[in-house]
Amino acid sequence: MMPTVLIADDDRSIRTVLTQALGRSGYQVRTTGNAATLWRWVEDGEGDLVITDVVMPDENGLDLIPRIRRLRPDLRVVVMSAQSTLITAVKATQRGAFEYLPKPFDLRELLAVVDRALATPTPAGDQPPPEPRDADERLPLIGRSPAMQEIYRTVARLTTTDLTVMINGESGTGKELVARALHDYGRRRSGPFVAINMAAIPRELIESELFGHERGAFTGATSRNQGRFEQASGGTLFLDEIGDMPQEAQTRLLRVLQEGEFTAVGGRQPVRANVRIIAATHRDLRSSIRQGLFREDLFYRLNVVPIRLPPLRERIEDIPLLARHFLDKARADGLPFKSLDPAALDRLRAYRWPGNVRELENLMRRLAALHAQEVITAEALDRDLAESTPAADEDGHDASEPLARAMERHIRQFLTAHEEGLVGNDIYDRVIAEVERPLIQLTLLATRGNQIKAAAMLGLNRNTLRKKIRDLEVPVVRGVA
């Protein structure tokens, strides 16, 4: 006999669609529009899997999950909800749901979740989760786009673990907000959340800032000082801009992650490290590893669970929701009420947002404070954006910056690495490779892999181009040989 799936949703059309889809896949289905009937079926021992909505006329579906888990620990529960926020995902996970699916969902994804839930055995000795504390109803992250929904689901799963997390994203995408959410809804939420920005600490002070120092450890150390590891004991240590950490501090941090203990500068007694590590960076650390600027072994210690935050230009459907949220925040802070007309919202969606969500928030606060009319128009946005924002390329970088200046910043990194003994006397070859590799790769993409056309565009002999492709390990572009 095929498994029976119990469905509770007050939307008749959703019950019909799920009945048809699951029926075609061979499952038996029973549906109801209320929580009371679902609970009666569970009490009677019916069903092999539950799919429940959150908002129903008689009870919140999330409140059913702990009761179902206590009565029938082997019965998996899948939650679906149009309240597609981080709070919903966290509550579903912490109450013991097998999976959370935001509406609207892809039927193929739901069927895959059903198959996986029924095929996954309950771990031996698995106990129903304890009654969770109520989550803070304030939304730490805003957005209903598919990219944000995946982040919500990932964060929700991670709140039940102490796994090390690496958050990658451009400046202004909200990396610290994600780190705070992982702490505030995680197992260490009763402990401190301590953040340190590696790019803001002088390199000679980073070890003291992280691990503390004893009195007399160096000139000016007149008393013992706790480092961030000690301050964060029992909680979370957020290492922001980890890509800017000096090599010697990277070595010390790696040792702490390996051994679980550290020694203060000038100290002898090791201290047990009782923290969860969350790191973040806007840099491509794999590129930094190739340049000798970041330790590969430390990267893999930190990159246990990677989370990529999308730039705002990749989630433009979230812009109206974010803009309204920031205008509401500005009003709560005493600024005048403001709204956006439809043409203004179109302007916001069309803009590239090099400063990401932070730039949008600053713009909304500025308009709330300075715009005379209650309704913000497209013309007002055009004036403000033109005056305050540099031109940006498709990757969000300042397009007005000369190539020579960009290369100067890049070369300085190599020179610094050479001074620290991280790279040898081959800076010329390294810099040339850094320029040639993307130049050749992009040219090949432009010619769809036609090496004859690419060689002509570059002004190179075809055999020279082939040798460079081989030596620089340029990825092969499928197309014309």
N, C-alpha and C positions, 0 to 999 in steps of 0.2 A: 504494500500500500504506500502511495506517495505521501510525503509529509503534508500536514495541514498548516496553513498560514492564517493567523488571526489578524484582521485589519480593523483598526478603529480610527475613523476620520469623519468629521461632521459634514464633509463636502461629498455629496453623492457622486459627482462626476469623477473625483479621484478614486472613490471606491470602485466605480465601474471600470475605469482604466486599469487599475491594479488587478481586479478580478480577471479581466480578459488576458492581461499579459502573463500573470502567474498561471492561469488555467492553460494557456497555450504551452507553457513550459512544463506542464504535467502536474502542477501542485493543486491540491484541494484548498479551497479558500472559503473563509467565513468572514463576513463584514458586519460592522455595526457603526452607528453614528454617535455612540456615547461610551463613556468610560465604565459605567455600571455594568453593561452587558459584557464588555471585555473582561472585567474582573470576575464575573460569574463563570465565564468559560474557563478562565485560568483556575479558579477554585475547583471546578469540576474535573480538572485534569485534561482538558481539551487542548489541542494545538501543539505544534512543534516549534513554532516561531511566532513572535508578535511584532507587528508593524503598527506603530501608534503615532497619531498626530499629537501636538502639544496642547493647542487650544481646542477644548471640546466644551459642550454646553454644561456638563455637570461636574467636570473635574479636569485639572491640568494633567496631561499625559505624563509629564515628568515625575509627578508625585506618585504615579502608579509603579514606576520602575523599582524602587527599593522594596515595595511590598511583593511584587512579582518575584524578585530575586530571593527574598527570604522564604517565600512559600515554595518556589520551584527554581532552585539555583541553576538547573540545567536548561531552563527555557530562555533562549536568547531574545533580546528586545532591540528592535531597530526603531529609531526615532526619526520622524520627518517633520519639518516645520517651515512655515512661511516667515516665522520670526528668526530670520537668518542672521543672528548676531553672535559675537563671541560668547556672550553670557549663555545663550541657549546651548551652544556646543559644549561649553564647560559643564553646565548643569547635567546635560545628557550623559556625558562621559563619567562624571563623578558619581552619578547615581547608578551607574552600572550598565549603561546601554552598550550593546555590541558595536553599533555604528550610528552616526548622525548624518542625515541627508537633508540639506536645505532645499526648500521648494523654490522654483521648479527644478526637478531633478531629471536626469536622463534615465529612461526606463531600462536601458542596458546596464547602467551602473547599478540600479536597484536590484535587478535580477542577479547580477554578479555578487552583490552583498548578500542576498538571500542564499545563494548557493554556498558562499563561503561560511555564512553563519551556521548553516545546517551541517556543513562538513567539518567544522572546527569543534573538536571535543572540548568539554569543560575540563580545565586542569584539575588533577587530583588534589583534593583538599581545598578547592576554591571556595572561598567564603563570600557571602553577599557583602557589598561595601557598607561601611558604617554610615549612619545618617550624616550627610554632608552639611557643613555650615552653609548658610545662605550666602550666595555670591553677591558681591557689591553690584547693584543694578546699574551703576554708571557704566557707560560704554567706553572702554579704554581704546578701542579701535573702531573706526567707522568705515562702512562699505558693505555693499551687497554683491559686488562683482564676483565672478567665479574665482578669480585669483585670491580675493580676500576670504572667500568661503573655504578654500583649501588651507589658508593660513589658520583660520579659526579651528578647523578640524585638527590640524597638526598641533597647535598650542593646547587644545583640549586634551589630546592624548598625552602630551608631555607633562601636564599638571599632576599626573599620578606617578611620575618618575623623578629621579634626580639626575637624569642624563645630562651630559655637557652639550651645550647648544652653540652653534655658530650662526649668527645672523648676518647676512650680506645684503647690502642695498646702498643705493646712492644717498648722498647727504639729503636730509629732509624727508626721508620716506617713513620714519617712525621706528627706528631700530630700538631706541630705549623704551618706547611704549610697549613693544612686544616683549622685551626683557622684563619690564614691570609686570605685564600680564602673566608671564610664566611664573613670576614670584608670587604675585598677589593671589593667584588661584591655585598655587601649587602646595606641596606638602610642607614647604618651609615658610609659609606665609606669616607665621607667628614670629619668625626671626627677622633680622635686619636685611634691608636691601641696600647694598653699598656699591656705588658706581665710581669708576675712575677712568678718565679720558687719557689714554696714552700719549696722544698728540699734544696735550696741554701741560705735561710734566717735563721739566728739564731732565735730560737723559741721565745726568749724574745723581738725580734724586729719586729715580723710579724705583730702585730696589728698596730704598728706605721707605718710600710711600707704600709699596706693596707688603713688605715683610717687617717693617718697623726697625728701630735701632735701639741699641743699649746706650746708656750714658757713657760718654767718652769715646764712642765708636769713631767719631771724626770731629774735626774742629767745629765747634758750635753745638755739639750734641750734649747739652747740659743736663738732660734728663732722659729717661727711657720714653720711647714713643711707640705707640701701637701702630702697626701697619694695617692696610685695608683687609688683609686676610684675617687678622684677629678681630677687627671691627665687624666683619661680616660673619663671624662664627655662629653657626646654627641657621644661617640664612643664605643669601645669594650674593655673589660677587660678580658685578657686571664690568667686564673689561672692554670698554669702548675704544674704537680705532686701534684694535690689536695689531693691525698691519704696520703701525708706526712705532712699535716697541723695539728698543735697541737689542742687538744680538745678545749682549751679555745678560740682559734681563730675560730674554727668551730662554736662555739656558737654565737660569734659576727657576723660571716658571715650569719648564718641562720637568725638572727634578721634583718639584712639588706635586705635579700631576702624577708622576710615576710612583713616588714614595709616600704621598699623602701627608707629608710634613715639611716644615720649613724652619729655618733659623734666622733670627733677626740679625741685621747688620751689626757686627761686633759682638754677637752672642755666641754661646756654645750649646745651650740647651735647646734641642729640637722641640717644636710646637706642632701638635697635631692639627692638620687643616680640616676643619669641619664646615665646608662651604660647597655650594653648588656653583659651578662656573658657567657663566653665559658670556660669550665674546661676540663682538660685532666689528665690522669693517666695511668701508666703501671701496676698498682696494680689491683687485684680483690677486688673491694670495698665491695662486698657482703660478702666475707670472712673476710674483715677487720671489718665489722659490727658485724659479729658473734663473733669476738675476742674482741669486745668492743673498737676498735681503731678508728672507724669512726661512726659519728652520722647517724642513719637511716633516720631521718627526713630531714637532710641536703642532703643526697643522693637523696631522691626523689625530692627535690627542684632543684637539679642540673641536674638530669637525665631526664629532660623533653623530649629531643630528643637525644637518644644515637647513636653514630657513632662508629663502630668498624673498626679499620684499620687493614687489614690483614698483617701478617708478609711476608717478601719477599719470603719465601719458599712456600707460598700458592698462589703466582702469578708469577711463574717462566717464564710464557710466556712474561712477561714485562721486563725481565732482559736484552735482547739485546737492546731494545729501551732505557732503562735507562742507560746502559753502553755507548751507542753512545751519548746520551745526555750529560753525564758527561765528556766524552772525548772532545766533542765540547765546553763545558764550560771551560775546562782546556786550550784548544787552544785559546779561546777568552781572557783568562787571560795571554796569552803570552807563554804558554808551547808548546812544539813541537806537531805537528799533529801525531796521532796514530790511528791505526785500529786494530781490532781483527780478527784472522783467525777463520774458522768454528770450529776447534777443541777447541779453547779457549772458544768460546761461549758455547760449550757443557760442558766444565769444569765449567763455571759460572752457568749453569742451574743445574748441579749436586751438587753444594756446598750448605750447609745448611744455611748460612748467619745468624749467631747468632746476628750480629750487624745490620742486615736488610739493608735498603736503604743507611743509613749513611755509613755503612761499604763498600758497593759497590762504593759509591762516593769517599771515601778515597782511595780505591784500584786503581780506575781509575786515580785519580790525581797523585798518587805515581808512577804508571807505566808510565804515560805521562812524568813525570819529570825525572825518573831514567832509564827507559828501553832504551837501545841503538838503537835497530832496530825500524823501523816505524811500522812494523806489530808485534803485541803482540801474542806470541804463547802459546799453552797449557802448555809447559814446563816452561815458564816464570811465568805463573799463579801458577803452582804447587809449584814452589820454594817460591814465595811470600806468598801464603796462608799458607804453612807449617811453615814458619818462623814467621808470624805475628799473627796467630789466634789460640787460645786454642781450644782443642777438645770440641764439643758441643753435647748435647743430642738432641733428636727429637723435644724438645720444645725450642731449642735455648739457653739453659743454659749451663754453663761451666761444662762439664761432669767430669773434673778432680778434681772438688772441693769435698773434703771428706764430707760424710754425717754429721759427727760430726760438721764440720765448718758451714754447711748450717743450721743445727739445732741450733747452737749457735746464729747465726744471728736472727733466728726466736724467740728463747727464750728471747733474749734481748728486743724484742718488747713487750713481755708480762710483763717483769720486769719494763720497762718504763711505761707501762700502769698502773701497780700497783702503782708505785710512784705517778702517777697523779690521783689516785683514780678512774680509769676507770674500773678496774677489782678487784675482791675481793681476799680472801685468798684461792683460788682454782687453783693456777697456775699449780700445778702438774697434776690435773685432766684435765685441758684444754690442756696442752702439750701432755699428753698421748692420748687424744681424737684426736688431730691433726695428730698424727702418726698412730694410730690404724685405723681410719676411711678410709683413702686412701689405707692402707695396705690390709684391708679386702675387700674393694670394688674391687681393682685390682685383688686380688686372685680369687674372685668370677667371675670376667670377664674372667680370664684365664681358669677357670673350667666350663665356660658357665652356671654358676648358681648352679653347683653341690656342695651342702654344705658338703657332706661327703668327697669328694676329697679336697675341700678347707680346711676343718678342719684338714685333714691328712697333707696337705702341710704346714699348719701353726703350726702343733704340738699341736692342741687344741682339747678338747672334743667337740663333735658335739653340745651338749646342751650349752656349754660355748660360742661357736661361734654364735648360734642362739640368745643367750641373748645379746651378743655384737652387733649383727646386729640390734636388737630391740632398745637397749639403745643408740647406736650411730646414729640411724636413717640412716643406710646404705641403699641406694636404692636397691630395689629388682631387681635381674638379672633374666630375663625370660629364662627358660631352664629347666634343671633337678632340682627337688626339693632337 
